[in-house]
Amino acid sequence: MRRLPKLSLLALGLALAAPAYAQTGASAPAASGAAASAPANADPVVAKVNDIEIHMSDIQQAAQSLPPEAQQLPPEQLLPLLVNQEVDRAALLIAAQKQGLQNNPAVAARMRQAANIQLENAYVQQAVGSQVSDTAVQAYYNQHYANQPGPEQVEARQILVPTEAQAKEIIAQLNKGADFAKLAQKYSTDPGAKNGGELGWFSKDEMVPAFANAAFALKPGQYTKTPVQTQFGWHIILCEGKRTGPTPTLDEVKPQIEQKLSNQAVQATLDQVRSQVKIQMFGPDGKPLPQTPPAASH
């Protein structure tokens, strides 16, 4: 899913100002004198609803949760929509407060829960952030990837068909000496069929397990003698070569490293905060459950 690029406050402000001038037919005044030397507001107010001020930072935050179709809009259309969205939210808040809904026990409980979740997330982000720095990512890469051989890879072709019976018929033709690439062009439903079912080089973790296990079990020149089933259909796989892949660059594996370090940091944070409190579990009948030692983190 494509994310909306994070625009600067200045860029957002300029984009918002343009439609306003277009609607009035006025031209933007040239900066001069004291106005030109005055420092720009780093987080200007873009709308007010009663005494609620909506700042440019509120618009930036709202932009991060847009659905993909909205992200396709150009800024001069998108940003006024975001301002109006925040105006609607402020008006709804005022209306709800006038009715005293914040005093409804059920609503108040959900508000406390939402506030607690934000506080919990802030704590985790603070604890994890320093452990997923560029320095930490580089250190992990140096230890686990740099100057080490890359993953084992297979070069293969495949024929993908919807039924096991058809796959067996194709294997029978291969057993009689039929050309794999020509059969792939004729029968395979895979997008690579036009290229004779060519898949190129791939490592084991790039394919679904059943396919990967079958492909890596073959020797160069061998094909699967029985159909391989995955969620995509039935496969016949031809191994054309094996090699040790090149060492991946930092940029290629950075997202995986960041995710791994983040997961480790979150688990370490949870282990730490649990060790600082008293925890007691109860069964559905309300009786205390036996205490169990905490699971070892990996």
C-alpha positions as CSV (number, residue, x, y, z in Angstrom):
1,M,0.0,0.0,0.0
2,R,1.4,3.3,-1.0
3,R,1.7,5.8,1.8
4,L,1.2,9.5,1.4
5,P,4.6,11.2,1.5
6,K,5.2,13.3,4.6
7,L,5.1,16.9,3.4
8,S,6.7,19.7,5.3
9,L,4.6,22.1,7.2
10,L,5.7,24.9,4.8
11,A,4.7,22.8,1.7
12,L,1.3,22.0,3.3
13,G,0.7,25.6,4.0
14,L,1.6,26.8,0.5
15,A,-0.7,24.1,-1.0
16,L,-3.5,25.2,1.2
17,A,-3.1,28.8,0.4
18,A,-3.3,28.3,-3.3
19,P,-6.9,27.2,-3.5
20,A,-8.0,30.1,-1.3
21,Y,-6.5,32.7,-3.6
22,A,-7.9,30.8,-6.6
23,Q,-11.5,31.0,-5.2
24,T,-11.3,34.7,-4.5
25,G,-9.6,35.6,-7.7
26,A,-6.9,37.5,-5.8
27,S,-3.2,37.1,-6.4
28,A,-0.8,36.2,-3.6
29,P,0.9,39.4,-2.2
30,A,4.6,39.7,-2.8
31,A,6.7,39.5,0.4
32,S,8.4,42.7,1.3
33,G,9.6,44.8,4.2
34,A,8.8,43.7,7.7
35,A,6.5,40.9,6.4
36,A,9.4,39.4,4.4
37,S,11.7,39.3,7.4
38,A,9.1,38.0,9.9
39,P,9.7,34.4,10.9
40,A,7.1,31.9,9.5
41,N,4.9,30.1,12.1
42,A,6.3,26.6,12.3
43,D,2.8,25.2,13.1
44,P,0.2,27.7,11.9
45,V,-3.6,27.5,12.7
46,V,-5.4,26.5,9.5
47,A,-9.0,26.6,11.0
48,K,-10.9,27.4,14.2
49,V,-14.1,25.8,15.4
50,N,-15.4,27.9,18.3
51,D,-12.3,27.9,20.5
52,I,-10.8,24.7,19.1
53,E,-7.7,25.5,16.9
54,I,-6.7,23.2,14.1
55,H,-3.0,23.4,13.4
56,M,-1.0,22.3,10.4
57,S,0.5,19.4,12.5
58,D,-3.1,18.1,12.9
59,I,-3.4,18.0,9.1
60,Q,-0.1,16.1,8.8
61,Q,-1.2,13.6,11.3
62,A,-4.6,13.1,9.6
63,A,-2.8,12.5,6.3
64,Q,-1.0,9.4,7.6
65,S,-4.2,7.4,8.0
66,L,-5.8,8.1,4.6
67,P,-7.1,5.2,2.5
68,P,-5.1,4.5,-0.7
69,E,-7.6,6.0,-3.1
70,A,-7.4,9.4,-1.2
71,Q,-3.7,9.3,-1.4
72,Q,-3.9,9.6,-5.2
73,L,-5.3,13.1,-5.0
74,P,-3.1,16.1,-5.8
75,P,-2.2,18.2,-2.7
76,E,-4.2,21.2,-3.8
77,Q,-7.3,19.0,-3.7
78,L,-6.3,16.7,-0.8
79,L,-5.3,19.3,1.8
80,P,-8.5,21.3,1.8
81,L,-10.4,18.0,2.2
82,L,-8.2,17.2,5.3
83,V,-8.9,20.6,6.8
84,N,-12.7,20.1,6.4
85,Q,-12.4,16.6,7.9
86,E,-10.7,18.0,11.0
87,V,-13.4,20.8,11.1
88,D,-16.1,18.1,11.0
89,R,-14.4,16.2,13.9
90,A,-14.1,19.3,16.0
91,A,-17.8,20.1,15.4
92,L,-18.8,16.6,16.4
93,L,-16.7,16.8,19.5
94,I,-18.4,20.0,20.5
95,A,-21.9,18.5,19.9
96,A,-21.0,15.4,21.9
97,Q,-19.7,17.5,24.8
98,K,-22.9,19.6,24.8
99,Q,-24.9,16.4,25.3
100,G,-22.6,15.3,28.1
101,L,-21.7,12.1,26.4
102,Q,-18.3,12.2,28.1
103,N,-20.2,11.5,31.4
104,N,-21.8,8.3,30.0
105,P,-20.1,5.5,31.9
106,A,-19.7,3.3,28.9
107,V,-18.3,6.2,26.8
108,A,-16.0,7.3,29.6
109,A,-14.6,3.7,29.9
110,R,-13.8,3.6,26.2
111,M,-12.2,7.0,26.4
112,R,-10.0,5.9,29.2
113,Q,-9.1,2.7,27.3
114,A,-8.2,4.8,24.2
115,A,-6.0,7.1,26.3
116,N,-4.3,4.1,28.0
117,I,-3.5,2.6,24.6
118,Q,-1.9,5.8,23.5
119,L,0.2,5.9,26.6
120,E,1.2,2.3,26.3
121,N,2.2,2.8,22.6
122,A,4.2,5.9,23.5
123,Y,6.1,4.0,26.2
124,V,6.9,1.2,23.7
125,Q,8.0,3.6,21.0
126,Q,10.3,5.4,23.4
127,A,11.8,2.2,24.6
128,V,12.2,0.6,21.2
129,G,13.2,3.7,19.2
130,S,16.8,3.8,20.4
131,Q,17.3,0.1,19.8
132,V,16.4,0.3,16.1
133,S,18.7,3.1,15.2
134,D,20.8,3.2,12.0
135,T,23.8,2.3,14.1
136,A,22.1,-0.8,15.5
137,V,20.9,-1.8,12.0
138,Q,24.5,-1.4,10.6
139,A,25.9,-3.4,13.5
140,Y,23.4,-6.2,12.9
141,Y,24.2,-6.2,9.2
142,N,27.9,-6.4,9.9
143,Q,27.5,-9.3,12.2
144,H,25.0,-11.4,10.2
145,Y,25.4,-10.4,6.5
146,A,28.6,-8.6,5.6
147,N,31.5,-10.7,4.3
148,Q,29.4,-13.8,4.5
149,P,28.0,-16.0,1.6
150,G,24.5,-15.2,0.5
151,P,21.6,-17.7,0.7
152,E,21.5,-20.9,-1.4
153,Q,19.5,-20.3,-4.5
154,V,17.8,-22.3,-7.2
155,E,17.1,-21.4,-10.8
156,A,13.9,-23.0,-12.0
157,R,10.9,-23.2,-14.3
158,Q,7.4,-24.2,-13.5
159,I,4.2,-25.3,-15.0
160,L,1.1,-24.3,-13.0
161,V,-2.3,-25.9,-13.7
162,P,-5.6,-25.9,-11.7
163,T,-5.9,-29.7,-11.2
164,E,-3.8,-32.6,-10.1
165,A,-5.0,-34.7,-13.0
166,Q,-3.8,-32.2,-15.6
167,A,-0.5,-32.0,-13.8
168,K,0.0,-35.7,-13.9
169,E,-0.8,-35.7,-17.6
170,I,1.9,-33.1,-18.2
171,I,4.4,-35.1,-16.1
172,A,3.6,-38.1,-18.3
173,Q,4.5,-36.1,-21.4
174,L,7.8,-35.0,-19.8
175,N,8.6,-38.6,-19.0
176,K,8.3,-39.3,-22.7
177,G,10.8,-36.5,-23.5
178,A,8.5,-33.5,-24.1
179,D,10.1,-30.0,-23.9
180,F,9.4,-28.4,-20.5
181,A,9.4,-24.8,-21.8
182,K,7.0,-25.6,-24.6
183,L,4.6,-27.4,-22.3
184,A,4.7,-24.4,-19.9
185,Q,3.8,-22.1,-22.8
186,K,0.9,-24.3,-23.8
187,Y,-0.6,-25.3,-20.4
188,S,0.7,-23.1,-17.6
189,T,-1.6,-20.4,-16.0
190,D,1.4,-18.7,-14.4
191,P,2.3,-15.2,-15.8
192,G,5.7,-16.5,-16.7
193,A,4.2,-19.1,-19.1
194,K,5.1,-17.0,-22.1
195,N,8.8,-17.3,-21.2
196,G,8.5,-21.1,-20.8
197,G,7.7,-20.9,-17.1
198,E,11.0,-19.3,-16.3
199,L,11.3,-18.1,-12.6
200,G,14.9,-17.1,-12.5
201,W,17.0,-17.4,-9.3
202,F,15.3,-17.4,-5.9
203,S,16.2,-18.3,-2.3
204,K,14.1,-20.7,-0.2
205,D,12.4,-18.0,1.8
206,E,11.1,-16.3,-1.3
207,M,8.6,-19.0,-2.2
208,V,5.8,-20.7,-0.3
209,P,7.1,-23.7,1.8
210,A,5.7,-26.6,-0.3
211,F,7.1,-25.1,-3.5
212,A,10.4,-24.2,-2.0
213,N,11.0,-27.6,-0.4
214,A,10.3,-29.4,-3.7
215,A,12.4,-27.0,-5.8
216,F,15.5,-27.3,-3.4
217,A,15.2,-31.1,-3.2
218,L,15.8,-31.3,-7.0
219,K,19.2,-31.6,-8.7
220,P,19.9,-29.5,-11.8
221,G,18.1,-31.0,-14.8
222,Q,15.5,-32.8,-12.6
223,Y,11.8,-32.1,-12.5
224,T,9.2,-33.1,-9.9
225,K,7.8,-36.5,-10.7
226,T,4.6,-35.9,-8.7
227,P,2.6,-32.6,-8.7
228,V,3.3,-30.1,-5.9
229,Q,0.2,-28.5,-4.4
230,T,0.1,-24.9,-3.0
231,Q,-2.7,-22.4,-2.6
232,F,-2.0,-21.3,-6.2
233,G,-2.7,-24.7,-7.8
234,W,-0.6,-27.7,-8.9
235,H,3.0,-27.2,-9.9
236,I,5.5,-29.1,-11.9
237,I,9.0,-27.7,-11.2
238,L,12.2,-28.0,-13.2
239,C,15.5,-27.2,-11.5
240,E,18.0,-25.6,-13.9
241,G,20.7,-24.7,-11.5
242,K,21.9,-24.2,-8.0
243,R,24.3,-21.6,-6.5
244,T,25.2,-19.6,-3.5
245,G,23.6,-16.2,-3.9
246,P,25.4,-12.9,-3.6
247,T,25.6,-11.2,-0.2
248,P,22.6,-8.8,0.0
249,T,23.3,-5.2,0.4
250,L,22.3,-3.2,3.5
251,D,19.5,-1.5,1.6
252,E,18.1,-4.8,0.5
253,V,17.8,-6.3,4.0
254,K,17.3,-3.1,6.0
255,P,13.5,-3.5,6.4
256,Q,13.9,-7.1,7.6
257,I,16.7,-6.1,10.1
258,E,14.6,-3.2,11.4
259,Q,11.6,-5.5,11.9
260,K,13.7,-8.1,13.7
261,L,15.3,-5.6,16.0
262,S,11.9,-4.0,16.6
263,N,10.4,-7.4,17.6
264,Q,13.3,-8.2,19.9
265,A,13.1,-4.7,21.5
266,V,9.4,-5.0,22.1
267,Q,9.8,-8.5,23.6
268,A,12.6,-7.2,25.9
269,T,10.5,-4.3,26.9
270,L,7.5,-6.6,27.8
271,D,9.8,-8.9,29.8
272,Q,11.2,-5.9,31.7
273,V,7.8,-4.3,32.6
274,R,6.4,-7.7,33.6
275,S,9.3,-8.3,35.9
276,Q,8.5,-5.1,37.7
277,V,4.9,-5.9,38.6
278,K,3.0,-8.7,40.5
279,I,0.9,-10.8,38.1
280,Q,-1.7,-13.3,39.1
281,M,-3.9,-15.2,36.7
282,F,-7.4,-16.4,37.3
283,G,-9.5,-19.1,35.6
284,P,-13.1,-18.7,34.4
285,D,-14.3,-19.8,37.8
286,G,-12.4,-17.0,39.5
287,K,-9.9,-19.3,41.1
288,P,-6.2,-18.4,41.0
289,L,-4.2,-20.3,38.4
290,P,-0.9,-21.9,39.2
291,Q,2.1,-19.6,38.8
292,T,4.2,-20.4,35.7
293,P,7.7,-19.1,35.0
294,P,7.9,-16.5,32.2
295,A,8.8,-17.9,28.8
296,A,12.3,-17.3,27.6
297,S,12.6,-14.6,25.0
298,H,14.4,-15.3,21.8
